[in-house]
Amino acid sequence: MSVYEERNSLGSTEKGKQTEILNAALLVEDFDDPNINKEEALAGMIEDDSPYPEVRSAVANTDDASIPCGTFRAWVMGIIWAIVVPGLNQFFFFRYPSVTVSNNVAQLLSFPMGQLWAKIVPNWRICGISINPGPFTIKEHVLVTIMATVGYQSAYATDVVAVQRVYYNQIFNFGYQWMMVMSTQMIGFALGGVMRRFLVDPPSMIWPMNLVNCALFNTLHAQIYAGMGTRGGLSRGRFFTYVWFGGLCWYFFPGYLFQALSYFTWVCWIAPDNVAVNQLFGYESGLGMSLITFDWAQITYIGSPLATPWWAEANVIAGFIVFFWIVAPIIHFTNTWYAAYMPMQSRTSYDNTGTTYNVTRILTPTNQLNLTAYENYSPLFLSTTFALSYGLSFASITATIVHAILFFRKQIWTQARRALHEQPDIHARLMSKYRQVPEWWYMCIFVVMFVFGIVCIEIWPTDFPVWGFVLALVIAYLYIIPIGMIQAITNQQVGLNVITELIVGYAIPGRPLAMMMFKTWGYITMYQALQFASDFKLGHYMKIPPRTMFACQVIASIISGTVQLGVQSWMFTNIPDMCSPTQKNGFICPSTQVFGTASIVWGVIGPQRQFSSGQVYYHLVWFFLLGAICPVIAWLAQKRWPNSWIRYLNFPVIFSGTGYIPPASAVNYVTWGIVGFIFQYVIRRRNFSWWTKYNYVLSAALDTGLACSIILIFFCLQYPQNGTIGANNVLTWWGNTVFTKTADGLSTPLRTVNGTFGPSTW
């Protein structure tokens, strides 16, 4: 064969491969992905890049396997951050007001730390290992950041331990606490690892929030790649610096000096005593129709609007408008569920006098339900939006399963048989060169953590049967793929916390500790599995060797969980009046109070006294049926009109998108949707080159600037002198008090209670 013929043959082969890859990427009959556009995908595949412009703009389509990653420096820095960040966050977790050292802060601060190490640490070798292998690399930075953030939030099980101590006077030893934290945190890792072929490898699983992190990594390390585009102007690095500094300085106004900029309820200021107006336009106990805030913390409370695809944001906002701006006012103003005697929106529960429900009045000395006291006291009532949020949670559970069966079944079957190198994506093909994590590694973790769970249940008096433990894991396992796929595509996660509370309340009534354990294993197992998958996708984008990723996640999880338990144990031993409402230093444990109250409401009173036939909130169970029917209607409509806007309709997102309410309020959704529309729809369509270069960098800069500003304000102005700095001047002027003196700020109900309200018997 001649050289010309050989080249021609190879060229034909390559074209054939590109055609196959493109066809696979656009295989809409297997999975009609709302994120994909055929023209944009074609442009990406021609450049041998991702079919998604969002991914191309934030992630390089090249890899240099020689870049150092799992170095001695990276491991030492990662372990230090895995101790410091979770320890600090656990300490302040029990304080109000609190502060969180977020993943953005760890990502930003670890960069100069690594550069400093590269400059001042001598290049010695210890046991053949270099302690300073040269410049601080982007792969080392990714590894350090993942170790810092894999367990940076307080482990869910630490709240179980705190509630046992505070509410039930149960103090089990450190062995019980450690095994439960390890089991609840890491059993999900095992399941997430097994599911990575469904949630990590496919290019359609973009995990939008990871793109913000990737953009920041590439900006800090001055990476240049094709997906950034060719737009001139400011470099990404300089743009990030300007926005970061501006965001840091600006938050001093809505966060401390002029807090009315955060709660900009201008309509309520005009009519402060008009309860109906305040319930519609207010931000604290109203429905947020004032539309405006100047606080990035409020806008991003439910996630960055610059990361979530616009079609997904539109689904969330549509659900919010229908259920919270249309249905909720109808329910409230017609006094359905006696709602008019309570605020429109609230984070707490009420008795039949309109005051906060006093759970201590219905408990026996052994913390069991005193039925006589309950019947003599009051049923439990919820605010309109709180009750509605339960119904939407019920709907999201059934909608997720039905949606996955109808829309994802072919994709799931395809991915179950597809190898990594067969994925129609440059990033998967680049990652296929690295040694993958054997599935038996995940199974070993699962077995060990499963044993830890059984030991916790059986050795200590938990009143939690082993079959309940297994059932909780089965629930988590069944929902990992459908919920994970929805989150990876839409940046919205369907929560299992409410459904696990409902199931355990019926299955194991009257056992609050069993309720907490069932909820923790059922909900957090899935949550940790998806966190593991998200981190693995970040490593996938940044080309971190999978085995190194696995090791850093497991080791960091063990370290962070142990540190958090140690910090918590020290606090309860050394801080007087810990978790008391009058604790002088602010360690009143707000999250523990909410968790403890939930354990009594669901574990002691039980759902049968709230959602069973004849009870006040019985009709909310019909949301289960609503959630099952709606995806079927959407699927049939899409079959009839395949190229219409109906292909973007996603009922699991519609039902679950507002799942942060409570504790989120309407202002968090309204402003989030407005900003998302501007950047993810208007600017993306009209100025795509600007959006490609700066959108994710802008999000990262605003997020990190805000996080750094919150820390500065807390440690410089709020924490010293028990928060008395500015108490008699700055904090008392009109701009910091006007929003608190309205009917919205005071949570005034529409109707006044004369004696009691509600049913005569319960």
Sequence and secondary structure as in RCSB ss.txt:
>XXXX:A:sequence
MSVYEERNSLGSTEKGKQTEILNAALLVEDFDDPNINKEEALAGMIEDDSPYPEVRSAVANTDDASIPCGTFRAW
VMGIIWAIVVPGLNQFFFFRYPSVTVSNNVAQLLSFPMGQLWAKIVPNWRICGISINPGPFTIKEHVLVTIMATV
GYQSAYATDVVAVQRVYYNQIFNFGYQWMMVMSTQMIGFALGGVMRRFLVDPPSMIWPMNLVNCALFNTLHAQIY
AGMGTRGGLSRGRFFTYVWFGGLCWYFFPGYLFQALSYFTWVCWIAPDNVAVNQLFGYESGLGMSLITFDWAQIT
YIGSPLATPWWAEANVIAGFIVFFWIVAPIIHFTNTWYAAYMPMQSRTSYDNTGTTYNVTRILTPTNQLNLTAYE
NYSPLFLSTTFALSYGLSFASITATIVHAILFFRKQIWTQARRALHEQPDIHARLMSKYRQVPEWWYMCIFVVMF
VFGIVCIEIWPTDFPVWGFVLALVIAYLYIIPIGMIQAITNQQVGLNVITELIVGYAIPGRPLAMMMFKTWGYIT
MYQALQFASDFKLGHYMKIPPRTMFACQVIASIISGTVQLGVQSWMFTNIPDMCSPTQKNGFICPSTQVFGTASI
VWGVIGPQRQFSSGQVYYHLVWFFLLGAICPVIAWLAQKRWPNSWIRYLNFPVIFSGTGYIPPASAVNYVTWGIV
GFIFQYVIRRRNFSWWTKYNYVLSAALDTGLACSIILIFFCLQYPQNGTIGANNVLTWWGNTVFTKTADGLSTPL
RTVNGTFGPSTW
>XXXX:A:secstr
  HHHHHHHHHHHHHHHHHHHHHHHT TTT   TT  HHHHHHHHHTTS S HHHHHHS S   TTS  S HHHH
HHHHHHHHHHHHHHHHHHTSSS     HHHHHHHHHHHHHHHHHHS   EETTEES  SS  HHHHHHHHHHHHT
T S  HHHHHHHHHHHHH     HHHHHHHHHHHHHHHHHHHHHTHHHHTSSTT   HHHHHHHHHHHHHTT   
GGG S  SS HHHHHHHHHHHHHHHTHIIIII GGGTS  HHHHHSTT HHHHHHH SSSS  TT     HHHHT
TT  TTTS HHHHHHHHHHHIIIIIIIHHHHHHTTGGGGGGS SS SSEE TTSSB  GGGGB TTS B HHHHH
HH   EE HHHHHHHHHHHHHHHHHHHHIIIIIHHHHHHHHH  GGGSSSHHHHHHTTS    HHHHHHHHHHHH
HHHHHHHHHTT    HHHHHHHHHHHHHHHHHHHHHHHHHS     HHHHHHHHHHHSTT HHHHHHHHIIIIIH
HHHHHHHHHHHHHHHHHT  HHHHHHHHHHHHHHHHHHHHHHHHHHHHHSTTTT TT TTS   HHHHHHHHHHH
IIIII GGGTTSTTSTTGGGGHHHHHHHHHHHHHHHHHHHSTTSGGGG  HHHHHHTTTTTTTS HHHHHHHHHH
HIIIIIIIHHH HHHHHHHHHHHHHHHHHHHHHHHHHHIIIIISGGGGTTTTTTGGGSHHHHGGGSSTTTTT  S
S  SS  S S  
